[in-house]
Amino acid sequence: MPDSATIPSVAARVLAAHTAHVFGIMGEGNAHFLHHAEAAGLPVTPVRHESGAVAAADTFFRTSGKLAVATTTYGAGFTNALTALAESVKARIPLVFVTGGRGNVPKPWDINEFDLLESLGVPAIGLGTAGAGAQVSNDSVGARVKRAVEMALAQSRPVALVIPEHLVTEPAAEPSADHLALIAPARPPIDDAALEQTVKVLTDAKRPLILGGRGVWAAGAAQQFKNLADVLGADLATTAAARNLWGDHPRNLGGIGGFAEDHIADRVRRADAVLAVGTTLTPFTMRFGASFADDATIIQSILDDTQFHPRANITMLADAAKLGDELVARVRAALGKREGVGATDTETSGNARGGTFESRTWPAFDGPSHWSTIVEFTPTFETEDRSTGERVAPDIAARALNEALPRERTVVSDGGHFLGWPTMFWEVPDPAAFVQSGTAYKCIGLATGAAAGAAYARPDRTTVLVSGDGGLQMALPDLITFAEAPGRKIAVVFNDAGYGAEGHQFEPRSLSLTMAEIGDRDFAAIGRALGGSGITVRREDDIAELADWVRANPAEGFVIVDLKIRRGIARFFEEIVQRGIAAERSPRV
């Protein structure tokens, strides 16, 4: 190790003060940084593909709330990571990306890392004042690294640190105490006028609904909004990303959007006021405009004013915990005045479930909750099974797997046609235990690396990777990373021997499906080849073998479940297909 501080050593020491893990692949552009990161005490995990490094760092944060680092070399190592970076940008996940950059001597394989990062929406900070494309700064290296961490946390996005090739041994000033000091993210003040307007809408509402996103979970604010629901007599619901946010609260409807069952969706559409907190209201949450009634008042609160939804009638920049405290206090006071109840009385009666004010609004939902209908759920689809051999219906298998999998689980789902089944049928302990990797950027193959990040973040929970056969074949290198991660790991492959999403989208258009047929593979054999176990499921009864494996491996182990499924189209995906066909057939201006 050099006697004096260098750019990579200072970067590593500052990041060690603010981050919890490093995932990456070593190359010329980042070998010095990795050496110093390990020396600084940061856990360093080698992945097998650069996209897996970013996906792992992304999901490490989603499942633990702790910032992680992804690192690659320059050139091909850098470009291999771009799809995963795009997903983190679109999903608004903070991480620090440390990469090599081109030096001051041109090479045939040089590219402009800064332009590419800018095109993805990733702020890039150069650690050096020379080299083509480097951002010149008078700040010290320590100050720039800390600024990158602050930006990542405050803006919920990846931020890149670029170390030019020729500066990997360049001396740098020692990091100061301030560079290593704890970061307290600043939170914006809540606009008082918007807050008062929100209180009026909620207290006037006859059928209020509180919709919670991951921002509520990240702020530790679930209890405040459960209290608010008690005071208002409001229903509670979540986005797909905030699964089980409200726990066993009696007014919890579960998830909304494309995965909601009909009786839940009908209830949500009856709401006359919707308070959406910690969510960007994605098209799928909005069910392409069908989730809420046209005349419902929508109130949206998030931490980024660029993410306000056009449908929102009232918008607020607010930390969810602070907003929850403010709303509970103000709503109690407003209802107390309206009902002629003193402030002291409202503190007592308004906080109890079924308290004084609940009779103002709609009665608690007396229909079946989502989870009570899992066993009875009947799919609304039936299409010809074009596959060969014996295959299980995916909804039946998903319900059985929910019972066979350990309860204390982290589920990391890839994108694809299959993703509705684990989303609808698998229980999770809390929102941090459910990650949809790749859905923000509409890509597949990222969940394998992401699952490795989840396993390192929460080895106390069984990590369950769920993927389609197409996505897993894209990510086979990082299946090794996942298999080597700590704790008990289960990979479930919804295997229909093809790219199911493409098949279901393009068959109704009478397009050739040759490229969607990729053949059946024996994924169970891959599990055994990687030193673990493999289970093939063709009938529901075969899932008992997984339950046996779970009992025999209480803390460690790796198994692949090759779930041979039929090709019926899932209800949620049928909506997407029909919408796409209608858009193609509509007149174009």
N, C-alpha and C positions, 0 to 999 in steps of 0.2 A: 504494500500500500504506500502511496506517495507520502512524503513527510509533510508537504504543504497541501492545503485545500485546493481542490480542482472543481471545475464546473459540475461534473457528474457527482463528486462526493458531497458537494454542498446541496445539490438537488436531492440526493438521497437522504441526507440528514434532515432537511426540512420536511420532506414527504413522510419520513418516519415519525415525525411529530404530529402529523395530521391524517395519516392514512393507516390502514390496518393490514394490507396484503398487496402483493405484486404478482400478477400473472403475465407470462410472456414467453418469447422464444429468443434465445441469444443470437446476436450477430455482430458484425463490426460496429454498427451504429449505436448499440446499446450495451455492449459487453462491460464497459467500464461502469456504467450506471448500475447494472445488475450486481456487479462485484461490490460496489459501495452500498447498495440497498441491503444486501445480505449482512454486510459488516455493521450497518446501522441498526440491525435488529428487526428489519422487516421480513416477515415470512415470504419466501419466494417460491412460486410453483411453476414449473415448466409445463406449457401446453404443447399440443402437437400441430396446431394451426393458428395463425395469427388472429383469425376471426374469433377463435375460441378464447383468446386472451381478453379481448374486449368484452365478449359475451359473459365471461366469467366475472370480470370486474364489475360489469353492469349488474348482474344478478347477486353478487356479493352484497352490493348496496341495497338492492330491493328486499333481500331476505334478512339483513342484519341492521340496516340503517347506518353502516359504517362505510366510509369512502375507501375505495381500492384503486390500484394503479394497473393499467395495462401497458405493456411495452413491447416494441418491435424495433428491428433495425430499419435502415432506410431502404429505398428501392422496392423490390418485390415484397419484402416483409411488411413494409408500410402499406402498399396498395392492397395486400391481402386482408387488411383490417378494415377497409373502408365501408363495406356493407354493414358490419357490426356497429361501426361508429354511427352510420346513418340511422340504424335502429335506435341506438341510445339517444340520439338527437330527437327523433320523432317521439320516443317514449318519455323524453324529458328525465333522463337518469343521469345524475352526476357521477363522473369519474375523471381521473387524470390519465392522459395518454402521453407517455414518454416515448419519443421516437428519434431516430437519427435523421440528420439532414445532410443535403449535399454540401460539399466543402468548397474551398476556394480554388481547387484545381478541377476543371471540368472533366467529366467522365462520360462515356457513351451511354451509360444507364441512368444518368441524372434525370430527375423530374423536379417539378416545383411543388414541394410538399405544402407550402403555404397556400397556393392557389387552390389545390385540391381540398384542403381542410376548410378553406373559406366557402367553397362551393357546397360543402355538406352542412355548413352552419356551425362548425367547430372553431372557436377562437384559438388562435395559435400564438404562442409566445416563444420567441427565439431566445435561447440561452447563449448569447454571444453577440458581438457587435460586428462580426465580419461574416463573409460567406454569402453566396448568391441567395437572395430571397429572405435573408435573416432580417428580423425586425430590430432596428437599432433602439437601444434604451439605455438611459443613464442609471437606471436602478441597478442595485446589486443583484446577483443571481438569487440570493436568498429571498429578497423582496419579490422578485418576479415569480418564484416558485410559490410563495405564500399567496400572491395575488391570483395565481391559477387555481389554487384550492378554494379561495374565497369566491371566485367567479363560478366555479363548478357548483358549490353549495348554494350560493345566492340565486343563481339562474337555472338551477336544475338541468345541467347539460354537461357533456364532455368538454374538457379544455385540454389542449395539447401543449406540451413542452417539447421544443425541437432543439436538439444538440447537434450543431454542425459537425461533420465528420472530423475536420481538422482541429477541433477544439476539445476533444475528449480528454486531453491531459492539460488543458489551459488552466493556469492558476486562477483562483477566485477568492474573494474575501470570505472569511469565516462567517457563518450565519449568526445573526445577533439574537439576543433573548426574545426580541419582538417577533422575529421570523419563526421562532419555535413555540411562541405562546399560543394558548388555546384560542380558536376562532369562534366567535359568537355571531352567527348570521344575523344581519339586520332584518327587521320585519317592518313593513310599511305601516304608517298609521291608518286606521280605518276611517273612511270618509263619513263624518257624522250625519250628513244629509241622507246619504244612501242607507245608513244604518237605521235612521228613523223611518225612512220610507219602507224598509224591509219589515220593521216591527209592525207598521200599520197594515201592510199586506198580509202578514202572517196572522195578526190578531183579528182581521176582518174575514179571513178565510173560513169556509165551512168544511173544506176537504183538503187540509194541508198535507204535504208530503215532504219529508227530508231525504234527499239523495246524497249519500256519502261516497266519496272517491278515496283513492289512496292518500290524498293530502290530509284527510282527517286522521287516518292511521299514523302517518308520519309525524303529525303534530301531537299525537297522544290525546286526541280530543273526542274520542268516541263517547265518553261518559257525558260530556257537556251536551252533546246533541241528543243523547238518549233522555237526559233531563228535559231538554227543550221539547222533545216529543211528548213527554209526560204532561208538561204544562199546557201544550197546545192541543193535545189529543190528535197528534199527527202520526201518519204512517211513517215507517222507516224503510228505506230500500238502499241498495248499493249498486255500483258499477261492477262489471266482471272483475276488474282489477282489485276490488276491495272486498273480496269474498269473506263472509262471516264477520263483517265489521261490527254488527250489532248483537252478535251472540244470540242468547235466548230471549231477548226482549219480546214481549207479547205482541207488539205492533210491527215486528220485523217481517216484511214481505219477501225478503231475499233479493236476488238480482233482477235487474230490468234489462230492456233492450232485446236483442235478437235471441238470447237464450231463455227469456222468460216464458213460462207456460201461459196459456191463454187466460186463465182466470186471474193470474197476477197482472198480466198486461192490461186486462180490462179494468182492474181496480186502479192501476196507475193512471190510466187515461181519464179517470173520473176526477183526479185531483184538480182543484181550482188554483192552488198556489204550490209551487215547487221550489224549495230551497236546495240548490245544488252546491255542495261544498267540497273543495279539493278535487274537482274533476274538470276536464276540458270539454266534456260532453261530446265525445267522439261520434261519428256517424252511426256506429253500431250501438252505442248507448242510446242514441236518439232514435234508433230503428229507422233511419233514413227519414226522420220527421214524423214518425207515427207513434212515438212513445207517449207524448203528452197531448192533451186536448189543445186545439187551436186557440182557445180563449183562456188557457191557463196562464197565470203570471209566473214567469221563470226568473228566479233570482240566482245569480251565479257568483261564487266567491272563490278566487284562486290567487296565486302569488305572481302571476305573469299577465300583464295587461294585453299582451299580444295573443293570448289564448281565449279571450272572451268569445262566446258563441253568438252568432248573429241573432239567434232566437231569444237570447236573454233580454228581459225587460229592465232588470236592475243588475248592475255589476259592481263588485267591490274587490279591491285588493286587500287581502287580509290573511293573517295567520289564523288557521282554523281554531286553535285553542283559544286565542284571544277573542275571536268572533263568537265562539260558543259561549264564553263567559258573559260577554256583553249582551248577547241576545237573550240568554236565560234571565238575566237581571232586568233588562228593559221590558221584555214580554211579561214577566211577572208583574212589574209595576203597572204596565198599561192595562193588563187584564184586571188587576186589583182595583184600579180606579173605575174601570167600566162596570165591574160587578159590585162595587161598594165594599170591597174587602181591604183592610189595612195592610200596610207593607209587611208587618210582622206576621199576619195571618197567611199572606201569600207565600212567604218563605217556607211555611210549614205545609200548607195544603196543596200548593201548586206543584210541589216536587214529587208527590206520591202518585204512583200509577193509579189511574181511575180517580184522580183527585177532583177538586172543585170545578175546573174549567173544561174537563174532557167532554161534558155533556153538550158544550157549545158546538162541537164538531161531529164529524161522522163517527158512528160506532166503530169499535175495533173490528177488524176484518174477521168474519166468522167462517170464511171458507178455509179449505186446507192450505197449510203453508207449503212452500216448495218441497221441503224435505219429507213431509208426511205423504207426499204423492209419488215419491221415487219408485216405490215398489209397484204401484199400480200404473205407472206411466205407460201409455200406449203410443208408439210413434204414429205420426200421421202420414207416413210415406210407405210405399211398397213398390219397388221396381225390380225388374228381372235381374236375377243373380247371374252375371256373365262369367264369374270366376269358375275355376275348375276345382274339383275336390270338395271336401267337407269343410264348411266355414260357419262361424257363429255369427248371430246378429249382433252388431256392435252395441246397441243400447242394452241388450241383455247382458253382454259381457261386461259393460261398464258398470252396471248395477252390482254384479257379482264381485267385480274387482274392488269396488268401494268397501265391501265387507271383508275381503281378503287382505287388503293393504293395511299396514299399521296405522292406528289413529293419529299418532304423533308424527305427522308427515309434512314434508315440503314437496309440493307438486310443481314441476317446471315443464310447461307445455310448449311444444313447437307450434308453428303455424301449419294450417292445412285443413282439409275437409273434416278430419276426425275431431278437431279441437272442441266441438260442442259437447261431445259425450263426457269427457272428464270435467268440463266446466259445469255441466248440468248435474252430473251424478256423483261426483266425488266431493266428500266433505273435507274441509281443511280447518286447522285450529284457529287461524286468524289470517288477515290479508297478507302478512309477510310470508305466509306458507303457500301462496299461490302466485305463480309468475307465468304470464303468457309472453314468451320470447319470440320476437319476429313479427308480431301482429301489427305493430305500429308502422312498420316499413313494408308490410306485406311480403315477407320473405320466409323461407323455410331453411332448416339446417342449423340455426343458431342455438337451439335449446340444449344441444349436447354439451357444448362448452359452458353454457349458462348453468346447467345442472351441476357441473364440477364446481363452479363458483358458489352455488347454494350449499353444496356438501362441505366446503371449507368454511363457509360462514356459519352454518348451523349443523355441525356433526352430531349434535344431540338428537336431531330429528332424522328419520329415514328420508332420504332424498329419492323422489320418484320422478324420473324422466319419462315423459310421454311424448311419443313422436309418431309420425307416419313413416312408412317404409321408404318413401322417396326422400324425406328430410333426413332420416338417419343415414342413408347411403351417402348423402352429401357430406355428412359430418363424421364419418367413421374414424378419422384420425383422433378426434377428441373424445371418442368413446373410450379410448385408452386412458385419457386424462380423467374421465369420470370414474372408470373402474378403479383407478389408483387413489381416488380421493378418500378422505376418512369417513368412517361410519358405515351404515348399511345403505346400499344403493340398489334401486330397482329400476330397470328400463323396460317400459311397456311399449311395444311397437304395434300400432294399429296397421295391419299389413293386408292391403287389398291388391297387392301385386301391381301397383300402378300409381300414377299421379292422380289421386282421386278428385282433387279440386278441378283440375283441368278436364278430366273425363266428364264430370257432371256439368261443367260449364259449356263445353263445346259439343257434346253429343246432341243436345237439342237444336244446335245450329247446323247439324248435319256436316260437321267438319271432320276431317280425318283424325283418328285418335292413335295413330301408329306411335307417335312420340310419347303418348301418355302411358303406353304399355311397357313396363320395365321388367316384368317377370317376377316370379316368386323367389324369395331367398330364405335360407334357413338361418334366421337370426339367433335362434337358440344355440346353434353350433358356434356362432361367433362369441356368445357369452362364455361357452366352455373354453374356446381357444384363448380367451383373455384371462383365463385362470379363475373364472367364476362358474356360474351354473346357467343352464338354459332350460326353458319350459316352453313347449309348444301347446297352444290352446286352439282346438278345433270345435269343442263342445263346451257348454257352460260347466259341466262336471270337471273338466280339466283344470279349472281355476283352483280347485282344492289343492292341487300340487303347489301352487304359490303360497297358500295358507300354511301348508306343511313347511315350506322353505322358511317363511317368516318365523315360525315357532322354533325352527332349528338354528336360526341365525339371529339372535336377539339384539346384537350390537354391531356386528361387522358383516361384510360379505357383499357380493355383487351377483346379480342375476338378470338375465334378459328374458322377458316374456314375449314370445312371438305369437301375437294374437291374430290368427287368420280370420279376417272378417268378410262378411258379405258386402256387396257394393251398393246397397240402397242409399239414396241421397238423404241426408239429414234435413230436418225441417228448417232449421235456421239457415242452412246453406241454400235450400230451395228458394228462400226469399231473395237471397243475393243473386242467384241465377236469373230468376224471373225479372228482377229489377234491371239486370244487365241486358237481357233480351229486349225489354221494353225500351230502354235507352237507345239501343241500336235501331229500333224500328221507328222511333219518334222522328218527326221532321226536323231537319237541321237548317238553321238560319244561315 
